[in-house]
């Protein structure tokens, strides 16, 4: 799920591998904390910009 949300958040943009890994890890941790996917996606879009 974290990888899918990262791909949606980036909207076709690419990040260097270390930054992509950080984004996926952040998304995973937010999901594990129980945040809804929609909120995580909004946050991930802001972080991936």
Steps between C-alpha positions, in 0.01 A plus 500: 500500500783739583658450157168558326433820694853622428443449127169688521657781700782551254259519204758381247791698645809317609714539808855380558492151652591611855226766501247252357589254776450773762158584355390135495623453857316811616179386332533154652550643849200731468282212385623287790401779739146473367471813288244467220641444152354827370684703766822309444474561127454876549800509731707290262419729208628796699812312609572375147485845343 
